[in-house]
């Protein structure tokens, strides 16, 4: 009887682990989605600022760097959302 109890208990623990992993994925997906939204705001503001800067303004290079970093972050967030 003790063997049966242990055998039945293993699937219950495994089921609980699967529920925990599924919950973690949903939570990570929500965070990645929110992060992606914030990146969209950063990219939007960089697009608004760039036309206001002259081609030789030193801030233009800084805005370009911000834009490139945001694009890399957006790609990472998309990978997390796909996971």
C-alpha positions as CSV (number, residue, x, y, z in Angstrom):
1,X,0.0,0.0,0.0
2,X,2.9,2.4,0.7
3,X,4.2,1.8,-2.8
4,X,0.8,2.8,-4.3
5,X,0.7,6.0,-2.3
6,X,4.1,7.1,-3.4
7,X,3.3,6.2,-7.1
8,X,0.1,8.3,-7.0
9,X,1.9,11.2,-5.4
10,X,4.6,11.6,-8.1
11,X,2.1,12.6,-10.9
12,X,0.5,15.1,-8.5
13,X,3.8,16.8,-7.8
14,X,4.7,16.8,-11.5
15,X,1.4,18.3,-12.3
16,X,2.0,21.1,-9.7
17,X,5.4,21.7,-11.3
18,X,3.9,22.0,-14.8
19,X,1.3,24.5,-13.4
20,X,4.1,26.5,-11.8
21,X,6.1,26.6,-15.1
22,X,3.0,27.6,-17.1
23,X,2.2,30.4,-14.6
24,X,5.8,31.6,-14.8
25,X,5.6,31.7,-18.6
26,X,2.5,33.8,-18.5
27,X,4.1,36.1,-16.0
28,X,7.3,36.4,-18.1
29,X,5.1,37.0,-21.2
30,X,3.2,39.8,-19.4
31,X,6.5,41.4,-18.4
32,X,7.9,41.1,-21.9
33,X,4.7,42.7,-23.3
34,X,4.9,45.6,-20.9
35,X,8.6,46.0,-21.7
36,X,7.9,46.0,-25.4
37,X,5.3,48.8,-24.9
38,X,7.9,50.9,-23.1
39,X,10.4,50.4,-25.9
40,X,7.7,51.6,-28.3
41,X,7.5,54.8,-26.4
42,X,11.3,55.3,-26.4
43,X,11.4,54.6,-30.2
44,X,8.5,57.0,-30.7
45,X,10.2,59.8,-28.8
46,X,13.5,59.3,-30.7
47,X,11.5,59.6,-34.0
48,X,10.0,62.9,-32.8
49,X,13.4,64.3,-31.7
50,X,15.5,63.4,-34.7
51,X,13.9,65.8,-37.2
52,X,14.4,68.6,-34.8
53,X,18.2,68.2,-34.7
54,X,20.5,69.4,-37.4
55,X,22.7,66.8,-39.1
56,X,25.8,68.0,-37.3
57,X,24.2,68.3,-33.9
58,X,26.1,66.1,-31.4
59,X,22.8,65.1,-29.8
60,X,21.8,63.3,-33.1
61,X,24.4,60.6,-32.5
62,X,23.2,60.2,-28.9
63,X,19.6,59.8,-30.2
64,X,20.7,57.3,-32.8
65,X,22.5,55.3,-30.0
66,X,19.3,55.3,-28.0
67,X,17.3,54.2,-31.0
68,X,19.7,51.3,-31.8
69,X,19.6,50.1,-28.1
70,X,15.8,50.3,-28.1
71,X,15.7,48.2,-31.3
72,X,18.0,45.6,-29.8
73,X,15.8,45.5,-26.7
74,X,12.7,45.2,-28.8
75,X,14.2,42.2,-30.6
76,X,15.0,40.6,-27.2
77,X,11.4,41.2,-26.0
78,X,10.0,39.6,-29.1
79,X,12.1,36.5,-28.5
80,X,10.8,36.4,-24.9
81,X,7.2,36.7,-26.2
82,X,7.8,33.9,-28.7
83,X,9.1,31.6,-25.9
